[in-house]
Amino acid sequence: MAVAGGGLGGLCLAQGLLKAGVDVTVYERDAQLAGRRQGYRLHVDARAGLALEQCLPPASLAVFQATCSEASARLTVVSERLRVLNEQRRTTDADPYAPATLSTSVNRQTLREVLAAGLDGRLVFGCELTGYELAGSQLAGSQLAGRGDGRGGVRLHFADGRQAEADLLVGADGVGSAVRRQYLPAAAPADTGKRCVYGTIPLGPGEADRLPSALRDGFTAVIGGQVGMATGVVRFRHRPEQAAPWLSPAGDYLMWAVAGDGRRFGVADERLTAMSPTELHALTARMIRSWHPDLRALHARAAVDETFLVRIRTSPAVPPWPPSRVTVLGDAIHAMSPARGSGANTALQDAALLCRTLTGTAGNGARTDPAGSGTFPAGSGATRNGGDLIAAVGEYERQMRDYGYAAVAASQAAEAETGARHNRLMFWLYRRMTGARA
């Protein structure tokens, strides 16, 4: 089996399949795990917790739990003058680190490294998928490529001319997915016009005490007149390098993000997307120049080189399609705004569901094919028989469309609801506070 994309969803799927005895290879276009900036603090909930419990080996799950951030107890909304507009505190006694009640934050890079552990030889870097062919089909490259009798396999084509063969191809290659582009072109995500600049502020000894009081715990949304800011503290339960020597060192930090409609950034979009980290940091400093001095001073302490831009895109809900030996998960099929913090959680949920439907297990106790064929294990839900495999993919896609598109719709509803407020452009900052857990 082949997975295109070594992000959170693709790596989680690979872990689950290996745990169930399925041979799998992940093809990642970047040269290494930290090849480009993809984000910092992520909110994780029970969707992620249960998926990781199913797919990860117990030792890796324990490392994940050890390297989570200390669970926050407060969600706060403030004005650009630091006046508290809304505050919510955790009221449950549920364990915030247990899979079924998970509710905390993680460092994205640390989680990705945990998910990659043990995939040596199965995670291939520098392989950018450009397209695929399905055996026995005259429709390769079309929206209906390879759908039919289920016989044969998939041939993968990479940018450097290499090829590979697989029984099943999973597109976990993100919002710009090459798999989705060929397989489901109508599902291309739309540019919302919103832009978000992310960065971090290291929290060394004593630094946390210098934060404005409203920003010292959990997630905070700063509501401005035209743009807004989000901040989130990450205080590791255990430093990654102390929890596992193979994890990259990381210290506590405050994630910050300045976001709004692209027009509010005051430069042409072509120029904005080409800006360096230094230029983006300087631009966002100008955008908040009338804000409270403590917020401006906070922004000035950022690690400038860690600043980067994200264009917010969202996927349309497309009608059901016939299943085949190609499928998609995560942002490749249901990209969404940051509202409610659902993107990563939904991708991990996809990975666990696809693993279950393919193997007929929860990721435990499956037998490896004794013939060493590298296909699905005997007695699993999807065998080498194409009909069973495609039926399993179809069941995954049926369920994934329901909750995936519901998550996209929820983020869009959050945008519309907050659009009725005075600060239309910062829908996700405020809604994130009123609709998501800490």
C-alpha positions in Angstrom: 0.0 0.0 0.0 1.2 3.5 -0.8 0.5 6.8 1.1 1.3 10.1 -0.6 2.2 12.6 2.0 4.0 12.3 5.4 1.9 14.7 7.3 0.0 13.8 10.5 -2.8 11.8 8.8 -0.5 9.9 6.4 1.9 8.9 9.2 -0.8 7.9 11.6 -2.4 5.7 8.9 1.0 4.1 8.2 1.5 3.4 11.9 -1.9 1.8 12.2 -1.5 -0.4 9.1 1.9 -1.6 10.3 0.5 -2.4 13.7 -2.1 -4.5 11.9 0.5 -6.3 9.8 0.0 -4.4 6.5 3.0 -3.5 4.3 2.9 0.3 3.6 5.2 2.9 2.2 4.9 6.7 2.8 6.2 8.9 0.0 7.0 12.5 1.3 7.9 15.3 -1.1 10.1 17.2 1.5 13.7 16.1 2.1 13.1 15.7 5.9 10.4 16.0 8.5 11.4 19.6 9.3 11.7 20.6 5.6 9.3 23.5 5.8 7.2 25.4 8.4 3.7 23.8 8.8 2.6 25.3 12.1 3.3 25.2 15.8 0.7 24.7 18.5 -2.2 22.3 17.7 -5.3 21.7 19.8 -6.0 18.0 20.1 -9.2 16.4 21.3 -10.7 12.9 21.7 -10.8 12.4 17.9 -7.0 12.6 17.9 -6.6 10.7 21.2 -8.6 7.7 20.1 -6.9 7.6 16.7 -3.5 7.7 18.2 -4.4 5.0 20.7 -5.6 2.8 17.9 -2.7 3.3 15.5 0.4 3.9 17.6 2.5 1.3 19.5 2.0 1.7 23.2 5.5 3.1 23.7 4.9 5.9 21.1 1.5 6.7 22.6 3.2 7.2 26.0 5.8 9.5 24.4 3.0 11.5 22.8 1.2 11.9 26.1 4.4 12.9 27.9 5.2 15.6 25.3 1.8 17.2 25.3 1.5 20.7 26.6 0.2 21.2 30.1 -3.5 21.3 29.7 -4.8 24.9 30.0 -7.7 25.8 32.2 -8.8 29.1 30.5 -10.0 30.5 27.2 -10.0 34.3 27.0 -11.1 36.9 24.5 -9.7 40.4 24.9 -9.8 43.6 22.9 -6.8 45.2 21.2 -6.6 47.3 24.4 -6.4 44.2 26.5 -9.8 44.6 28.0 -11.2 41.1 28.8 -14.4 40.5 26.8 -15.0 36.9 27.6 -13.4 34.2 29.8 -14.2 30.5 30.1 -12.5 28.1 32.5 -12.3 24.4 32.4 -15.1 22.8 34.4 -14.5 19.1 33.8 -12.5 16.8 36.0 -11.8 14.4 33.0 -8.2 13.5 32.4 -7.1 15.9 29.6 -4.3 13.4 28.5 -6.3 10.2 28.3 -7.2 9.3 24.7 -11.0 9.3 25.2 -11.0 12.6 27.0 -8.0 14.3 25.4 -8.1 18.1 25.5 -4.8 19.8 25.4 -2.3 21.2 22.9 0.8 19.7 21.2 3.8 21.0 19.3 3.1 20.0 15.7 6.7 19.0 14.9 7.0 16.9 18.0 3.8 15.0 17.2 5.0 14.5 13.6 8.3 13.0 14.9 6.4 10.7 17.2 4.2 9.5 14.3 7.3 8.9 12.2 9.1 6.8 14.8 9.6 3.2 13.7 8.9 3.9 10.0 12.5 3.5 9.0 12.7 2.3 5.4 8.9 2.9 4.9 9.1 6.7 5.0 10.7 7.8 1.8 11.7 11.5 1.5 12.2 13.5 -1.6 9.4 11.8 -3.5 6.9 14.3 -4.9 4.0 12.4 -6.4 2.8 14.0 -9.7 0.3 11.5 -10.9 -0.8 7.8 -11.1 -2.2 5.2 -13.4 -4.6 2.4 -12.6 -4.0 -1.0 -14.2 -6.5 -2.1 -16.8 -8.1 1.3 -17.1 -8.4 3.5 -20.1 -9.5 6.3 -17.9 -6.3 7.0 -16.1 -6.0 10.7 -15.4 -9.7 11.4 -15.5 -12.1 12.0 -12.7 -13.3 8.4 -13.0 -9.8 6.9 -13.3 -9.7 3.2 -12.5 -13.2 2.8 -11.1 -14.8 -0.5 -12.1 -13.9 -4.1 -11.5 -11.2 -3.6 -8.9 -8.6 -5.7 -10.6 -5.0 -4.6 -10.8 -3.1 -2.0 -8.9 -1.9 1.6 -9.0 1.3 2.9 -10.6 2.7 6.0 -8.9 4.7 8.6 -10.8 7.1 11.0 -9.1 8.6 14.3 -10.2 12.1 12.8 -10.5 11.0 10.1 -12.9 10.8 7.3 -10.4 7.8 5.0 -10.3 6.3 2.6 -7.7 3.5 0.0 -7.6 0.8 -0.4 -4.9 -2.5 -2.2 -4.3 -4.0 1.0 -3.0 -3.0 4.7 -3.1 -4.0 7.1 -0.3 -3.6 10.8 -1.0 -2.6 12.3 2.3 -0.7 15.1 0.5 -2.5 18.1 1.9 -4.5 21.0 0.6 -2.6 21.0 -2.7 -3.0 17.3 -3.1 -1.8 15.9 -6.5 -3.9 12.8 -5.8 -7.1 14.8 -5.3 -6.2 17.1 -8.3 -6.2 14.0 -10.6 -8.9 11.9 -8.9 -11.5 14.5 -7.7 -10.8 17.8 -9.5 -14.2 19.1 -8.5 -13.1 18.9 -4.9 -10.4 21.6 -5.2 -10.3 23.8 -2.2 -11.3 27.5 -2.6 -9.2 30.4 -1.4 -11.3 32.2 1.2 -9.2 35.4 0.8 -8.2 35.2 4.5 -4.5 35.3 5.4 -2.8 34.3 8.6 0.8 35.0 9.7 2.1 32.6 12.4 5.1 32.9 14.7 6.5 31.9 18.1 7.8 33.7 21.2 10.2 31.5 23.2 9.4 31.3 26.9 12.6 30.9 28.7 13.0 31.3 32.5 11.0 34.2 33.7 9.6 35.0 30.2 6.1 33.7 31.0 5.9 36.2 33.8 6.4 39.0 31.3 3.3 38.0 29.4 0.1 40.1 29.8 -2.0 38.2 32.4 -4.8 37.4 30.0 -2.3 35.5 27.8 -0.5 33.4 30.3 -2.7 30.3 30.2 -4.4 28.5 27.3 -5.7 30.2 24.2 -6.4 33.9 23.8 -8.1 35.7 21.0 -7.4 39.4 20.6 -10.2 41.1 18.7 -9.1 44.2 16.7 -11.0 46.5 14.4 -9.7 45.1 11.1 -7.4 42.2 12.0 -7.0 40.0 15.1 -4.4 38.0 16.9 -4.5 34.5 18.5 -2.0 33.3 21.1 -1.6 29.9 22.7 0.9 28.8 25.3 2.8 25.5 25.0 4.4 24.3 28.2 5.6 20.8 27.7 4.8 18.3 30.4 8.2 16.9 29.6 10.7 18.4 27.1 10.7 16.3 24.0 14.4 15.5 24.1 14.0 14.4 27.7 11.0 12.2 27.0 12.7 10.4 24.1 16.3 11.1 22.9 15.3 10.8 19.2 13.0 13.8 19.4 14.2 17.2 18.4 14.8 19.6 21.3 12.1 22.1 22.0 11.4 24.6 24.7 8.2 26.2 25.9 6.8 29.0 23.7 3.8 31.2 22.9 2.3 30.7 19.5 1.0 33.9 17.9 -1.0 34.5 14.8 -2.2 37.7 13.1 -5.0 37.1 10.7 -7.6 38.9 8.6 -8.8 39.5 5.1 -5.9 39.6 2.7 -6.8 43.1 1.7 -6.1 44.3 5.2 -2.5 43.5 4.9 -2.0 46.5 2.6 0.1 44.8 0.0 -0.7 42.9 -3.2 -1.3 39.2 -2.5 1.6 38.2 -4.9 3.9 40.3 -2.8 2.5 39.1 0.5 3.0 35.4 -0.3 6.6 36.1 -1.4 7.6 38.0 1.8 10.5 36.7 4.0 9.9 36.0 7.7 11.6 39.3 8.5 9.2 41.2 6.2 6.1 39.4 7.5 7.1 40.2 11.1 7.6 43.8 10.3 4.3 44.0 8.4 2.3 42.5 11.2 4.0 44.9 13.6 2.7 47.8 11.6 -0.8 46.2 11.5 -1.0 46.2 15.3 0.8 49.5 15.9 -2.2 51.1 17.6 -2.8 48.2 20.0 -1.9 48.1 23.7 1.8 48.6 24.3 2.1 45.2 26.0 0.8 43.4 22.9 3.2 45.3 20.7 6.1 44.5 23.0 5.1 40.9 23.0 5.1 40.7 19.2 8.5 42.4 19.2 10.0 39.5 21.3 9.0 37.0 18.6 11.6 34.6 17.0 11.5 36.5 13.7 12.9 33.6 11.6 9.9 31.4 12.7 7.4 33.7 11.0 5.4 32.4 8.1 2.2 33.0 6.1 -0.8 30.7 5.4 -3.5 31.2 2.9 -6.8 29.9 4.4 -8.6 27.6 2.0 -11.7 25.5 2.4 -13.0 22.4 0.5 -16.4 22.2 -1.2 -18.7 19.2 -0.3 -18.8 17.2 -3.5 -21.3 14.4 -4.2 -20.4 10.8 -3.4 -18.0 9.2 -5.9 -17.6 5.5 -6.7 -14.8 3.9 -4.6 -11.6 2.6 -6.3 -8.0 1.8 -5.5 -7.4 5.5 -4.9 -8.7 7.5 -1.9 -7.9 10.6 0.1 -7.8 11.9 3.6 -7.3 15.0 5.7 -6.8 18.4 4.0 -6.6 16.6 0.6 -10.4 16.2 0.7 -11.8 18.4 3.5 -9.6 21.4 4.1 -11.0 23.9 6.5 -10.3 27.2 8.2 -8.7 27.1 11.7 -12.1 27.6 13.3 -12.7 25.1 16.0 -9.3 23.6 15.6 -10.6 20.6 13.7 -8.2 20.1 10.8 -5.6 18.0 12.5 -8.1 16.1 14.6 -10.2 15.2 11.6 -7.1 14.0 9.6 -6.1 11.7 12.4 -9.7 10.5 12.7 -9.6 9.7 8.9 -6.4 7.7 9.4 -7.9 5.5 12.1 -11.1 4.9 10.3 -9.4 4.0 7.0 -7.1 1.6 8.9 -10.1 -0.1 10.6 -12.1 -0.5 7.4 -9.1 -1.9 5.5 -8.0 -4.4 8.2 -11.2 -5.1 10.0 -9.3 -4.6 13.3 -8.7 -1.8 15.8 -5.0 -2.1 15.0 -4.2 -4.9 17.4 -3.4 -8.6 16.9 -3.6 -8.9 13.1 -1.3 -11.4 11.4 1.2 -10.5 8.8 0.7 -12.3 5.5 2.8 -15.5 6.0 3.7 -15.6 2.3 5.4 -12.2 2.7 3.4 -10.7 -0.1 3.2 -7.4 1.6 -0.6 -7.1 1.2 -3.4 -7.1 3.6 -3.3 -9.7 6.4 -5.3 -12.9 6.3 -8.7 -12.5 7.9 -8.7 -8.8 7.6 -11.6 -6.6 6.3 -9.8 -6.0 3.0 -7.8 -8.7 1.3 -5.9 -8.8 -1.9 -9.3 -9.4 -3.6 -10.1 -6.1 -5.3 -13.8 -6.3 -4.5 -13.2 -6.5 -0.7 -10.6 -3.8 -0.9 -12.8 -1.4 -2.8 -15.7 -2.1 -0.6 -13.6 -1.2 2.4 -12.5 2.0 0.8 -16.1 2.8 0.0 -17.2 2.4 3.6 -14.4 4.6 4.8 -15.3 7.3 2.2 -19.0 7.1 3.2 -18.3 7.8 6.8 -15.5 10.3 6.1 -17.7 12.4 3.9 -20.3 12.7 6.6 -18.1 13.9 9.5 -15.4 15.6 7.3 -17.8 17.8 5.4 -19.7 18.5 8.7 -16.4 19.8 10.1 -15.9 22.0 7.1 -19.5 23.3 7.4 -19.0 24.0 11.1 -16.0 26.2 10.3 -17.9 28.0 7.6 -20.9 28.5 10.0 -18.5 30.0 12.5 -17.3 32.4 9.9 -20.9 33.4 9.1 -21.9 33.7 12.7 -19.0 35.9 13.7 -19.5 37.9 10.5 -22.6 39.3 12.1 -20.3 40.9 14.7 -18.3 44.0 14.3 -15.1 42.1 13.5 -16.2 40.1 10.4 -12.6 39.3 9.4 -11.5 37.6 12.6 -14.3 35.0 12.7 -12.1 32.1 13.7 -10.3 33.9 16.5 -13.5 34.6 18.4 -15.3 31.5 17.4 -12.3 29.4 18.4 -12.8 30.7 21.9 -16.5 30.1 22.2 -16.8 26.8 20.3 -13.7 24.8 21.1 -12.1 23.4 24.2 -8.8 24.6 25.6 
